């Protein structure tokens, strides 16, 4: 085999190795992002639970405040 063919094969191997290394790094970054997104989704769920509305208590509070509202309207 001529020397030019060997040089071409070596350069091709280096390019393929660099591309493979880049893809492996992307895989590791994506795994880290997936882990972080799992934590973020869990945190958002906790925030949504703690800031949910209270429809069970609201009618009772409105009923207790009706005399105050009636008084304010009369003034």
N, CA, C and O atoms as a Tripos MOL2 file, in Angstrom:
@<TRIPOS>MOLECULE
protein
  300   299    75     0     0
PROTEIN
NO_CHARGES

@<TRIPOS>ATOM
      1 N           0.8440   -1.1760    0.0000 N.3       1 UNK1
      2 CA          0.0000    0.0000    0.0000 C.3       1 UNK1
      3 C           0.8910    1.2420    0.0000 C.2       1 UNK1
      4 O           1.8900    1.3000    0.7180 O.2       1 UNK1
      5 N           0.5280    2.2130   -0.7950 N.am      2 UNK2
      6 CA          1.3450    3.4290   -0.8300 C.3       2 UNK2
      7 C           1.1940    4.2410    0.4570 C.2       2 UNK2
      8 O           0.2390    4.0770    1.2160 O.2       2 UNK2
      9 N           2.1390    5.0890    0.6620 N.am      3 UNK3
     10 CA          2.1590    5.9130    1.8810 C.3       3 UNK3
     11 C           0.9630    6.8570    1.9390 C.2       3 UNK3
     12 O           0.4730    7.1610    3.0270 O.2       3 UNK3
     13 N           0.4930    7.3170    0.8050 N.am      4 UNK4
     14 CA         -0.6440    8.2330    0.7650 C.3       4 UNK4
     15 C          -1.8920    7.5310    1.3120 C.2       4 UNK4
     16 O          -2.6920    8.1550    2.0100 O.2       4 UNK4
     17 N          -2.0630    6.2630    1.0070 N.am      5 UNK5
     18 CA         -3.2170    5.5040    1.5000 C.3       5 UNK5
     19 C          -3.1550    5.3680    3.0170 C.2       5 UNK5
     20 O          -4.1690    5.5000    3.7020 O.2       5 UNK5
     21 N          -1.9440    5.1010    3.5430 N.am      6 UNK6
     22 CA         -1.8040    4.9870    5.0040 C.3       6 UNK6
     23 C          -2.1140    6.3210    5.6840 C.2       6 UNK6
     24 O          -2.7780    6.3490    6.7200 O.2       6 UNK6
     25 N          -1.6450    7.4080    5.1170 N.am      7 UNK7
     26 CA         -1.9110    8.7320    5.6870 C.3       7 UNK7
     27 C          -3.4040    9.0190    5.6650 C.2       7 UNK7
     28 O          -3.9450    9.5670    6.6260 O.2       7 UNK7
     29 N          -4.0740    8.6530    4.5730 N.am      8 UNK8
     30 CA         -5.5200    8.8630    4.4700 C.3       8 UNK8
     31 C          -6.2600    8.0470    5.5230 C.2       8 UNK8
     32 O          -7.1960    8.5380    6.1550 O.2       8 UNK8
     33 N          -5.8390    6.8040    5.7070 N.am      9 UNK9
     34 CA         -6.4820    5.9560    6.7270 C.3       9 UNK9
     35 C          -6.2570    6.5050    8.1390 C.2       9 UNK9
     36 O          -7.1690    6.4890    8.9650 O.2       9 UNK9
     37 N          -5.0650    6.9800    8.4090 N.am     10 UNK10
     38 CA         -4.7660    7.5260    9.7350 C.3      10 UNK10
     39 C          -5.5750    8.7970    9.9900 C.2      10 UNK10
     40 O          -6.1290    8.9740   11.0750 O.2      10 UNK10
     41 N          -5.6430    9.6720    9.0030 N.am     11 UNK11
     42 CA         -6.4240   10.9060    9.1630 C.3      11 UNK11
     43 C          -7.9040   10.5830    9.3420 C.2      11 UNK11
     44 O          -8.5800   11.1980   10.1660 O.2      11 UNK11
     45 N          -8.4060    9.6220    8.5720 N.am     12 UNK12
     46 CA         -9.8040    9.2030    8.7070 C.3      12 UNK12
     47 C         -10.0660    8.6330   10.0980 C.2      12 UNK12
     48 O         -11.0950    8.9230   10.7080 O.2      12 UNK12
     49 N          -9.1470    7.8310   10.5910 N.am     13 UNK13
     50 CA         -9.2980    7.2560   11.9240 C.3      13 UNK13
     51 C          -9.3020    8.3530   12.9930 C.2      13 UNK13
     52 O         -10.0750    8.2760   13.9480 O.2      13 UNK13
     53 N          -8.4580    9.3600   12.8460 N.am     14 UNK14
     54 CA         -8.4270   10.4590   13.8020 C.3      14 UNK14
     55 C          -9.7330   11.2570   13.7680 C.2      14 UNK14
     56 O         -10.2450   11.6540   14.8150 O.2      14 UNK14
     57 N         -10.2670   11.4880   12.5770 N.am     15 UNK15
     58 CA        -11.5320   12.2220   12.4670 C.3      15 UNK15
     59 C         -12.6650   11.4350   13.1060 C.2      15 UNK15
     60 O         -13.4840   12.0000   13.8310 O.2      15 UNK15
     61 N         -12.7180   10.1370   12.8430 N.am     16 UNK16
     62 CA        -13.7670    9.2840   13.4280 C.3      16 UNK16
     63 C         -13.6170    9.2310   14.9460 C.2      16 UNK16
     64 O         -14.6140    9.2730   15.6660 O.2      16 UNK16
     65 N         -12.3950    9.1410   15.4320 N.am     17 UNK17
     66 CA        -12.1720    9.1050   16.8780 C.3      17 UNK17
     67 C         -12.5960   10.4240   17.5220 C.2      17 UNK17
     68 O         -13.1910   10.4170   18.6000 O.2      17 UNK17
     69 N         -12.3040   11.5410   16.8890 N.am     18 UNK18
     70 CA        -12.7110   12.8400   17.4350 C.3      18 UNK18
     71 C         -14.2190   12.9720   17.4480 C.2      18 UNK18
     72 O         -14.7880   13.4860   18.4100 O.2      18 UNK18
     73 N         -14.8750   12.5110   16.3890 N.am     19 UNK19
     74 CA        -16.3390   12.5580   16.3480 C.3      19 UNK19
     75 C         -16.9370   11.6540   17.4230 C.2      19 UNK19
     76 O         -17.9120   12.0290   18.0730 O.2      19 UNK19
     77 N         -16.3680   10.4790   17.6130 N.am     20 UNK20
     78 CA        -16.8640    9.5580   18.6400 C.3      20 UNK20
     79 C         -16.6730   10.1610   20.0320 C.2      20 UNK20
     80 O         -17.5610   10.0540   20.8780 O.2      20 UNK20
     81 N         -15.5460   10.7790   20.2700 N.am     21 UNK21
     82 CA        -15.3070   11.4140   21.5610 C.3      21 UNK21
     83 C         -16.3100   12.5380   21.8100 C.2      21 UNK21
     84 O         -16.8260   12.6840   22.9180 O.2      21 UNK21
     85 N         -16.5790   13.3280   20.7790 N.am     22 UNK22
     86 CA        -17.5730   14.3940   20.9120 C.3      22 UNK22
     87 C         -18.9550   13.8430   21.2170 C.2      22 UNK22
     88 O         -19.6720   14.3980   22.0490 O.2      22 UNK22
     89 N         -19.3350   12.7680   20.5600 N.am     23 UNK23
     90 CA        -20.6460   12.1620   20.8100 C.3      23 UNK23
     91 C         -20.7370   11.5670   22.2170 C.2      23 UNK23
     92 O         -21.7850   11.6380   22.8580 O.2      23 UNK23
     93 N         -19.6530   10.9890   22.6830 N.am     24 UNK24
     94 CA        -19.6490   10.4550   24.0530 C.3      24 UNK24
     95 C         -19.8140   11.5950   25.0630 C.2      24 UNK24
     96 O         -20.5390   11.4480   26.0470 O.2      24 UNK24
     97 N         -19.1540   12.7160   24.8280 N.am     25 UNK25
     98 CA        -19.3110   13.8720   25.7210 C.3      25 UNK25
     99 C         -20.7450   14.3770   25.7030 C.2      25 UNK25
    100 O         -21.2870   14.7450   26.7460 O.2      25 UNK25
    101 N         -21.3650   14.3970   24.5240 N.am     26 UNK26
    102 CA        -22.7640   14.8250   24.4180 C.3      26 UNK26
    103 C         -23.6580   13.8840   25.2220 C.2      26 UNK26
    104 O         -24.5790   14.3370   25.9010 O.2      26 UNK26
    105 N         -23.3970   12.5890   25.1500 N.am     27 UNK27
    106 CA        -24.1900   11.6250   25.9230 C.3      27 UNK27
    107 C         -24.0930   11.9150   27.4120 C.2      27 UNK27
    108 O         -25.1100   11.9180   28.1050 O.2      27 UNK27
    109 N         -22.8990   12.1590   27.9090 N.am     28 UNK28
    110 CA        -22.7360   12.4510   29.3320 C.3      28 UNK28
    111 C         -23.4220   13.7590   29.7340 C.2      28 UNK28
    112 O         -24.0090   13.8430   30.8120 O.2      28 UNK28
    113 N         -23.3490   14.7690   28.8790 N.am     29 UNK29
    114 CA        -24.0190   16.0310   29.1720 C.3      29 UNK29
    115 C         -25.5340   15.8470   29.1910 C.2      29 UNK29
    116 O         -26.2140   16.3990   30.0560 O.2      29 UNK29
    117 N         -26.0600   15.0830   28.2550 N.am     30 UNK30
    118 CA        -27.5030   14.8410   28.2170 C.3      30 UNK30
    119 C         -27.9740   14.0540   29.4350 C.2      30 UNK30
    120 O         -29.0740   14.2880   29.9350 O.2      30 UNK30
    121 N         -27.1650   13.1370   29.9070 N.am     31 UNK31
    122 CA        -27.5310   12.3950   31.1240 C.3      31 UNK31
    123 C         -27.5600   13.3300   32.3320 C.2      31 UNK31
    124 O         -28.4340   13.2100   33.1900 O.2      31 UNK31
    125 N         -26.6180   14.2470   32.3990 N.am     32 UNK32
    126 CA        -26.6040   15.2130   33.5040 C.3      32 UNK32
    127 C         -27.8130   16.1380   33.4210 C.2      32 UNK32
    128 O         -28.4130   16.4690   34.4440 O.2      32 UNK32
    129 N         -28.1710   16.5560   32.2160 N.am     33 UNK33
    130 CA        -29.3430   17.4200   32.0440 C.3      33 UNK33
    131 C         -30.6040   16.6730   32.4360 C.2      33 UNK33
    132 O         -31.4840   17.2510   33.0740 O.2      33 UNK33
    133 N         -30.7130   15.4060   32.0740 N.am     34 UNK34
    134 CA        -31.8980   14.6100   32.4350 C.3      34 UNK34
    135 C         -32.0290   14.5080   33.9550 C.2      34 UNK34
    136 O         -33.1280   14.6160   34.4970 O.2      34 UNK34
    137 N         -30.9210   14.3020   34.6240 N.am     35 UNK35
    138 CA        -30.9370   14.2130   36.0830 C.3      35 UNK35
    139 C         -31.3690   15.5460   36.6920 C.2      35 UNK35
    140 O         -32.1770   15.5750   37.6200 O.2      35 UNK35
    141 N         -30.8330   16.6420   36.1730 N.am     36 UNK36
    142 CA        -31.1880   17.9660   36.6770 C.3      36 UNK36
    143 C         -32.6490   18.2840   36.3970 C.2      36 UNK36
    144 O         -33.3320   18.8440   37.2550 O.2      36 UNK36
    145 N         -33.1380   17.9380   35.2140 N.am     37 UNK37
    146 CA        -34.5430   18.1840   34.9000 C.3      37 UNK37
    147 C         -35.4620   17.3770   35.7990 C.2      37 UNK37
    148 O         -36.5450   17.8430   36.1540 O.2      37 UNK37
    149 N         -35.0510   16.1800   36.1700 N.am     38 UNK38
    150 CA        -35.8470   15.3880   37.1190 C.3      38 UNK38
    151 C         -35.9790   16.1060   38.4520 C.2      38 UNK38
    152 O         -37.0550   16.1220   39.0510 O.2      38 UNK38
    153 N         -34.8880   16.6990   38.9150 N.am     39 UNK39
    154 CA        -34.9270   17.4550   40.1650 C.3      39 UNK39
    155 C         -35.7980   18.6980   40.0360 C.2      39 UNK39
    156 O         -36.5420   19.0370   40.9560 O.2      39 UNK39
    157 N         -35.7060   19.3770   38.8950 N.am     40 UNK40
    158 CA        -36.5060   20.5870   38.6790 C.3      40 UNK40
    159 C         -37.9970   20.2450   38.6280 C.2      40 UNK40
    160 O         -38.8180   20.9520   39.2110 O.2      40 UNK40
    161 N         -38.3410   19.1740   37.9400 N.am     41 UNK41
    162 CA        -39.7460   18.7690   37.8560 C.3      41 UNK41
    163 C         -40.2750   18.4090   39.2320 C.2      41 UNK41
    164 O         -41.4120   18.7410   39.5650 O.2      41 UNK41
    165 N         -39.4670   17.7360   40.0320 N.am     42 UNK42
    166 CA        -39.8740   17.4220   41.4040 C.3      42 UNK42
    167 C         -40.0920   18.6910   42.2160 C.2      42 UNK42
    168 O         -41.0570   18.7800   42.9760 O.2      42 UNK42
    169 N         -39.2140   19.6660   42.0670 N.am     43 UNK43
    170 CA        -39.3630   20.9320   42.7850 C.3      43 UNK43
    171 C         -40.5900   21.6980   42.3450 C.2      43 UNK43
    172 O         -41.2780   22.2950   43.1730 O.2      43 UNK43
    173 N         -40.8750   21.6900   41.0500 N.am     44 UNK44
    174 CA        -42.0660   22.3700   40.5550 C.3      44 UNK44
    175 C         -43.3260   21.7010   41.0940 C.2      44 UNK44
    176 O         -44.2980   22.3840   41.4170 O.2      44 UNK44
    177 N         -43.3200   20.3880   41.1940 N.am     45 UNK45
    178 CA        -44.4740   19.6780   41.7440 C.3      45 UNK45
    179 C         -44.7030   20.0650   43.2080 C.2      45 UNK45
    180 O         -45.8460   20.2370   43.6330 O.2      45 UNK45
    181 N         -43.6330   20.1990   43.9680 N.am     46 UNK46
    182 CA        -43.7690   20.6030   45.3720 C.3      46 UNK46
    183 C         -44.3060   22.0240   45.4680 C.2      46 UNK46
    184 O         -45.1750   22.3020   46.2950 O.2      46 UNK46
    185 N         -43.8020   22.9260   44.6340 N.am     47 UNK47
    186 CA        -44.2870   24.3070   44.6440 C.3      47 UNK47
    187 C         -45.7610   24.3460   44.2520 C.2      47 UNK47
    188 O         -46.5440   25.0720   44.8640 O.2      47 UNK47
    189 N         -46.1410   23.5800   43.2510 N.am     48 UNK48
    190 CA        -47.5460   23.5480   42.8220 C.3      48 UNK48
    191 C         -48.4430   23.0100   43.9290 C.2      48 UNK48
    192 O         -49.5610   23.4920   44.1130 O.2      48 UNK48
    193 N         -47.9670   22.0310   44.6550 N.am     49 UNK49
    194 CA        -48.7620   21.4650   45.7530 C.3      49 UNK49
    195 C         -48.9090   22.4820   46.8880 C.2      49 UNK49
    196 O         -49.9930   22.6240   47.4540 O.2      49 UNK49
    197 N         -47.8510   23.1720   47.2140 N.am     50 UNK50
    198 CA        -47.8940   24.1100   48.3430 C.3      50 UNK50
    199 C         -48.6240   25.4050   48.0070 C.2      50 UNK50
    200 O         -49.0770   26.1060   48.9120 O.2      50 UNK50
    201 N         -48.7470   25.7320   46.7380 N.am     51 UNK51
    202 CA        -49.4280   26.9720   46.3620 C.3      51 UNK51
    203 C         -50.7760   26.7040   45.7090 C.2      51 UNK51
    204 O         -51.3200   27.5760   45.0320 O.2      51 UNK51
    205 N         -51.3110   25.5230   45.9020 N.am     52 UNK52
    206 CA        -52.6040   25.2140   45.2920 C.3      52 UNK52
    207 C         -53.7030   26.0280   45.9780 C.2      52 UNK52
    208 O         -53.5570   26.4790   47.1140 O.2      52 UNK52
    209 N         -54.7910   26.1980   45.2600 N.am     53 UNK53
    210 CA        -55.8990   26.9780   45.7950 C.3      53 UNK53
    211 C         -56.6110   26.2030   46.8980 C.2      53 UNK53
    212 O         -56.4380   24.9920   47.0350 O.2      53 UNK53
    213 N         -57.3930   26.9010   47.6600 N.am     54 UNK54
    214 CA        -58.1080   26.2760   48.7750 C.3      54 UNK54
    215 C         -59.6160   26.4230   48.5640 C.2      54 UNK54
    216 O         -60.2560   27.1610   49.3130 O.2      54 UNK54
    217 N         -60.1930   25.7640   47.5950 N.am     55 UNK55
    218 CA        -61.6160   25.9400   47.3230 C.3      55 UNK55
    219 C         -62.5050   25.4160   48.4390 C.2      55 UNK55
    220 O         -63.6580   25.8340   48.5380 O.2      55 UNK55
    221 N         -62.0120   24.5150   49.2820 N.am     56 UNK56
    222 CA        -62.8260   23.9900   50.3740 C.3      56 UNK56
    223 C         -63.0240   25.0430   51.4630 C.2      56 UNK56
    224 O         -64.0930   25.1050   52.0700 O.2      56 UNK56
    225 N         -62.0300   25.8530   51.7120 N.am     57 UNK57
    226 CA        -62.0640   26.8080   52.8070 C.3      57 UNK57
    227 C         -62.6470   28.1470   52.3560 C.2      57 UNK57
    228 O         -63.2050   28.8790   53.1740 O.2      57 UNK57
    229 N         -62.5290   28.4730   51.0980 N.am     58 UNK58
    230 CA        -62.9310   29.7890   50.6140 C.3      58 UNK58
    231 C         -64.4030   30.1080   50.8530 C.2      58 UNK58
    232 O         -64.6860   31.2180   51.3040 O.2      58 UNK58
    233 N         -65.3570   29.2270   50.5860 N.am     59 UNK59
    234 CA        -66.7580   29.5650   50.8750 C.3      59 UNK59
    235 C         -67.0170   29.8440   52.3610 C.2      59 UNK59
    236 O         -67.8130   30.7210   52.6970 O.2      59 UNK59
    237 N         -66.3520   29.1060   53.2430 N.am     60 UNK60
    238 CA        -66.5340   29.3340   54.6760 C.3      60 UNK60
    239 C         -65.9860   30.7070   55.0700 C.2      60 UNK60
    240 O         -66.5990   31.4100   55.8740 O.2      60 UNK60
    241 N         -64.8610   31.0830   54.5220 N.am     61 UNK61
    242 CA        -64.2760   32.3910   54.8340 C.3      61 UNK61
    243 C         -65.1860   33.4960   54.2960 C.2      61 UNK61
    244 O         -65.4190   34.4920   54.9820 O.2      61 UNK61
    245 N         -65.6990   33.3320   53.0830 N.am     62 UNK62
    246 CA        -66.6000   34.3320   52.5170 C.3      62 UNK62
    247 C         -67.8790   34.4550   53.3500 C.2      62 UNK62
    248 O         -68.3980   35.5550   53.5340 O.2      62 UNK62
    249 N         -68.3790   33.3370   53.8450 N.am     63 UNK63
    250 CA        -69.5920   33.3740   54.6700 C.3      63 UNK63
    251 C         -69.3300   34.1190   55.9810 C.2      63 UNK63
    252 O         -70.1840   34.8730   56.4480 O.2      63 UNK63
    253 N         -68.1610   33.9110   56.5670 N.am     64 UNK64
    254 CA        -67.8380   34.5970   57.8160 C.3      64 UNK64
    255 C         -67.6010   36.0930   57.6000 C.2      64 UNK64
    256 O         -67.8010   36.8840   58.5220 O.2      64 UNK64
    257 N         -67.1840   36.4880   56.4130 N.am     65 UNK65
    258 CA        -66.9230   37.8970   56.1360 C.3      65 UNK65
    259 C         -68.1490   38.6380   55.5890 C.2      65 UNK65
    260 O         -68.0750   39.8410   55.3390 O.2      65 UNK65
    261 N         -69.2590   37.9490   55.4030 N.am     66 UNK66
    262 CA        -70.4580   38.5930   54.8600 C.3      66 UNK66
    263 C         -70.9500   39.7350   55.7500 C.2      66 UNK66
    264 O         -71.2980   40.7840   55.2090 O.2      66 UNK66
    265 N         -71.0030   39.6020   57.0830 N.am     67 UNK67
    266 CA        -71.4190   40.7390   57.9000 C.3      67 UNK67
    267 C         -70.5130   41.9490   57.7210 C.2      67 UNK67
    268 O         -70.9920   43.0830   57.7140 O.2      67 UNK67
    269 N         -69.2190   41.7250   57.5780 N.am     68 UNK68
    270 CA        -68.2860   42.8350   57.3970 C.3      68 UNK68
    271 C         -68.5590   43.5200   56.0560 C.2      68 UNK68
    272 O         -68.5570   44.7480   55.9740 O.2      68 UNK68
    273 N         -68.7890   42.7410   55.0220 N.am     69 UNK69
    274 CA        -69.0820   43.3030   53.7000 C.3      69 UNK69
    275 C         -70.3870   44.0800   53.7250 C.2      69 UNK69
    276 O         -70.4720   45.1650   53.1500 O.2      69 UNK69
    277 N         -71.3980   43.5410   54.3800 N.am     70 UNK70
    278 CA        -72.6850   44.2310   54.4780 C.3      70 UNK70
    279 C         -72.5250   45.5650   55.2190 C.2      70 UNK70
    280 O         -73.1020   46.5750   54.8180 O.2      70 UNK70
    281 N         -71.7390   45.5620   56.3000 N.am     71 UNK71
    282 CA        -71.5020   46.7810   57.0430 C.3      71 UNK71
    283 C         -70.7920   47.8220   56.1810 C.2      71 UNK71
    284 O         -71.1420   49.0010   56.2000 O.2      71 UNK71
    285 N         -69.7760   47.3650   55.4140 N.am     72 UNK72
    286 CA        -69.0120   48.2980   54.5720 C.3      72 UNK72
    287 C         -69.8970   48.8760   53.4750 C.2      72 UNK72
    288 O         -69.7340   50.0400   53.1110 O.2      72 UNK72
    289 N         -70.8140   48.1060   52.9490 N.am     73 UNK73
    290 CA        -71.7110   48.6140   51.9200 C.3      73 UNK73
    291 C         -72.7190   49.6220   52.4870 C.2      73 UNK73
    292 O         -73.1730   50.5160   51.7730 O.2      73 UNK73
    293 N         -73.0580   49.4780   53.7440 N.am     74 UNK74
    294 CA        -74.0240   50.3830   54.3440 C.3      74 UNK74
    295 C         -73.4190   51.7330   54.6930 C.2      74 UNK74
    296 O         -74.1330   52.7230   54.8540 O.2      74 UNK74
    297 N         -72.1000   51.7650   54.8070 N.am     75 UNK75
    298 CA        -71.4350   53.0200   55.1820 C.3      75 UNK75
    299 C         -71.2620   53.8990   54.0330 C.2      75 UNK75
    300 O         -70.7200   54.9950   54.1710 O.2      75 UNK75
@<TRIPOS>BOND
     1     1     2 1
     2     2     3 1
     3     3     4 2
     4     3     5 am
     5     5     6 1
     6     6     7 1
     7     7     8 2
     8     7     9 am
     9     9    10 1
    10    10    11 1
    11    11    12 2
    12    11    13 am
    13    13    14 1
    14    14    15 1
    15    15    16 2
    16    15    17 am
    17    17    18 1
    18    18    19 1
    19    19    20 2
    20    19    21 am
    21    21    22 1
    22    22    23 1
    23    23    24 2
    24    23    25 am
    25    25    26 1
    26    26    27 1
    27    27    28 2
    28    27    29 am
    29    29    30 1
    30    30    31 1
    31    31    32 2
    32    31    33 am
    33    33    34 1
    34    34    35 1
    35    35    36 2
    36    35    37 am
    37    37    38 1
    38    38    39 1
    39    39    40 2
    40    39    41 am
    41    41    42 1
    42    42    43 1
    43    43    44 2
    44    43    45 am
    45    45    46 1
    46    46    47 1
    47    47    48 2
    48    47    49 am
    49    49    50 1
    50    50    51 1
    51    51    52 2
    52    51    53 am
    53    53    54 1
    54    54    55 1
    55    55    56 2
    56    55    57 am
    57    57    58 1
    58    58    59 1
    59    59    60 2
    60    59    61 am
    61    61    62 1
    62    62    63 1
    63    63    64 2
    64    63    65 am
    65    65    66 1
    66    66    67 1
    67    67    68 2
    68    67    69 am
    69    69    70 1
    70    70    71 1
    71    71    72 2
    72    71    73 am
    73    73    74 1
    74    74    75 1
    75    75    76 2
    76    75    77 am
    77    77    78 1
    78    78    79 1
    79    79    80 2
    80    79    81 am
    81    81    82 1
    82    82    83 1
    83    83    84 2
    84    83    85 am
    85    85    86 1
    86    86    87 1
    87    87    88 2
    88    87    89 am
    89    89    90 1
    90    90    91 1
    91    91    92 2
    92    91    93 am
    93    93    94 1
    94    94    95 1
    95    95    96 2
    96    95    97 am
    97    97    98 1
    98    98    99 1
    99    99   100 2
   100    99   101 am
   101   101   102 1
   102   102   103 1
   103   103   104 2
   104   103   105 am
   105   105   106 1
   106   106   107 1
   107   107   108 2
   108   107   109 am
   109   109   110 1
   110   110   111 1
   111   111   112 2
   112   111   113 am
   113   113   114 1
   114   114   115 1
   115   115   116 2
   116   115   117 am
   117   117   118 1
   118   118   119 1
   119   119   120 2
   120   119   121 am
   121   121   122 1
   122   122   123 1
   123   123   124 2
   124   123   125 am
   125   125   126 1
   126   126   127 1
   127   127   128 2
   128   127   129 am
   129   129   130 1
   130   130   131 1
   131   131   132 2
   132   131   133 am
   133   133   134 1
   134   134   135 1
   135   135   136 2
   136   135   137 am
   137   137   138 1
   138   138   139 1
   139   139   140 2
   140   139   141 am
   141   141   142 1
   142   142   143 1
   143   143   144 2
   144   143   145 am
   145   145   146 1
   146   146   147 1
   147   147   148 2
   148   147   149 am
   149   149   150 1
   150   150   151 1
   151   151   152 2
   152   151   153 am
   153   153   154 1
   154   154   155 1
   155   155   156 2
   156   155   157 am
   157   157   158 1
   158   158   159 1
   159   159   160 2
   160   159   161 am
   161   161   162 1
   162   162   163 1
   163   163   164 2
   164   163   165 am
   165   165   166 1
   166   166   167 1
   167   167   168 2
   168   167   169 am
   169   169   170 1
   170   170   171 1
   171   171   172 2
   172   171   173 am
   173   173   174 1
   174   174   175 1
   175   175   176 2
   176   175   177 am
   177   177   178 1
   178   178   179 1
   179   179   180 2
   180   179   181 am
   181   181   182 1
   182   182   183 1
   183   183   184 2
   184   183   185 am
   185   185   186 1
   186   186   187 1
   187   187   188 2
   188   187   189 am
   189   189   190 1
   190   190   191 1
   191   191   192 2
   192   191   193 am
   193   193   194 1
   194   194   195 1
   195   195   196 2
   196   195   197 am
   197   197   198 1
   198   198   199 1
   199   199   200 2
   200   199   201 am
   201   201   202 1
   202   202   203 1
   203   203   204 2
   204   203   205 am
   205   205   206 1
   206   206   207 1
   207   207   208 2
   208   207   209 am
   209   209   210 1
   210   210   211 1
   211   211   212 2
   212   211   213 am
   213   213   214 1
   214   214   215 1
   215   215   216 2
   216   215   217 am
   217   217   218 1
   218   218   219 1
   219   219   220 2
   220   219   221 am
   221   221   222 1
   222   222   223 1
   223   223   224 2
   224   223   225 am
   225   225   226 1
   226   226   227 1
   227   227   228 2
   228   227   229 am
   229   229   230 1
   230   230   231 1
   231   231   232 2
   232   231   233 am
   233   233   234 1
   234   234   235 1
   235   235   236 2
   236   235   237 am
   237   237   238 1
   238   238   239 1
   239   239   240 2
   240   239   241 am
   241   241   242 1
   242   242   243 1
   243   243   244 2
   244   243   245 am
   245   245   246 1
   246   246   247 1
   247   247   248 2
   248   247   249 am
   249   249   250 1
   250   250   251 1
   251   251   252 2
   252   251   253 am
   253   253   254 1
   254   254   255 1
   255   255   256 2
   256   255   257 am
   257   257   258 1
   258   258   259 1
   259   259   260 2
   260   259   261 am
   261   261   262 1
   262   262   263 1
   263   263   264 2
   264   263   265 am
   265   265   266 1
   266   266   267 1
   267   267   268 2
   268   267   269 am
   269   269   270 1
   270   270   271 1
   271   271   272 2
   272   271   273 am
   273   273   274 1
   274   274   275 1
   275   275   276 2
   276   275   277 am
   277   277   278 1
   278   278   279 1
   279   279   280 2
   280   279   281 am
   281   281   282 1
   282   282   283 1
   283   283   284 2
   284   283   285 am
   285   285   286 1
   286   286   287 1
   287   287   288 2
   288   287   289 am
   289   289   290 1
   290   290   291 1
   291   291   292 2
   292   291   293 am
   293   293   294 1
   294   294   295 1
   295   295   296 2
   296   295   297 am
   297   297   298 1
   298   298   299 1
   299   299   300 2
@<TRIPOS>SUBSTRUCTURE
     1 UNK1         2 RESIDUE 1 A UNK
     2 UNK2         6 RESIDUE 1 A UNK
     3 UNK3        10 RESIDUE 1 A UNK
     4 UNK4        14 RESIDUE 1 A UNK
     5 UNK5        18 RESIDUE 1 A UNK
     6 UNK6        22 RESIDUE 1 A UNK
     7 UNK7        26 RESIDUE 1 A UNK
     8 UNK8        30 RESIDUE 1 A UNK
     9 UNK9        34 RESIDUE 1 A UNK
    10 UNK10       38 RESIDUE 1 A UNK
    11 UNK11       42 RESIDUE 1 A UNK
    12 UNK12       46 RESIDUE 1 A UNK
    13 UNK13       50 RESIDUE 1 A UNK
    14 UNK14       54 RESIDUE 1 A UNK
    15 UNK15       58 RESIDUE 1 A UNK
    16 UNK16       62 RESIDUE 1 A UNK
    17 UNK17       66 RESIDUE 1 A UNK
    18 UNK18       70 RESIDUE 1 A UNK
    19 UNK19       74 RESIDUE 1 A UNK
    20 UNK20       78 RESIDUE 1 A UNK
    21 UNK21       82 RESIDUE 1 A UNK
    22 UNK22       86 RESIDUE 1 A UNK
    23 UNK23       90 RESIDUE 1 A UNK
    24 UNK24       94 RESIDUE 1 A UNK
    25 UNK25       98 RESIDUE 1 A UNK
    26 UNK26      102 RESIDUE 1 A UNK
    27 UNK27      106 RESIDUE 1 A UNK
    28 UNK28      110 RESIDUE 1 A UNK
    29 UNK29      114 RESIDUE 1 A UNK
    30 UNK30      118 RESIDUE 1 A UNK
    31 UNK31      122 RESIDUE 1 A UNK
    32 UNK32      126 RESIDUE 1 A UNK
    33 UNK33      130 RESIDUE 1 A UNK
    34 UNK34      134 RESIDUE 1 A UNK
    35 UNK35      138 RESIDUE 1 A UNK
    36 UNK36      142 RESIDUE 1 A UNK
    37 UNK37      146 RESIDUE 1 A UNK
    38 UNK38      150 RESIDUE 1 A UNK
    39 UNK39      154 RESIDUE 1 A UNK
    40 UNK40      158 RESIDUE 1 A UNK
    41 UNK41      162 RESIDUE 1 A UNK
    42 UNK42      166 RESIDUE 1 A UNK
    43 UNK43      170 RESIDUE 1 A UNK
    44 UNK44      174 RESIDUE 1 A UNK
    45 UNK45      178 RESIDUE 1 A UNK
    46 UNK46      182 RESIDUE 1 A UNK
    47 UNK47      186 RESIDUE 1 A UNK
    48 UNK48      190 RESIDUE 1 A UNK
    49 UNK49      194 RESIDUE 1 A UNK
    50 UNK50      198 RESIDUE 1 A UNK
    51 UNK51      202 RESIDUE 1 A UNK
    52 UNK52      206 RESIDUE 1 A UNK
    53 UNK53      210 RESIDUE 1 A UNK
    54 UNK54      214 RESIDUE 1 A UNK
    55 UNK55      218 RESIDUE 1 A UNK
    56 UNK56      222 RESIDUE 1 A UNK
    57 UNK57      226 RESIDUE 1 A UNK
    58 UNK58      230 RESIDUE 1 A UNK
    59 UNK59      234 RESIDUE 1 A UNK
    60 UNK60      238 RESIDUE 1 A UNK
    61 UNK61      242 RESIDUE 1 A UNK
    62 UNK62      246 RESIDUE 1 A UNK
    63 UNK63      250 RESIDUE 1 A UNK
    64 UNK64      254 RESIDUE 1 A UNK
    65 UNK65      258 RESIDUE 1 A UNK
    66 UNK66      262 RESIDUE 1 A UNK
    67 UNK67      266 RESIDUE 1 A UNK
    68 UNK68      270 RESIDUE 1 A UNK
    69 UNK69      274 RESIDUE 1 A UNK
    70 UNK70      278 RESIDUE 1 A UNK
    71 UNK71      282 RESIDUE 1 A UNK
    72 UNK72      286 RESIDUE 1 A UNK
    73 UNK73      290 RESIDUE 1 A UNK
    74 UNK74      294 RESIDUE 1 A UNK
    75 UNK75      298 RESIDUE 1 A UNK
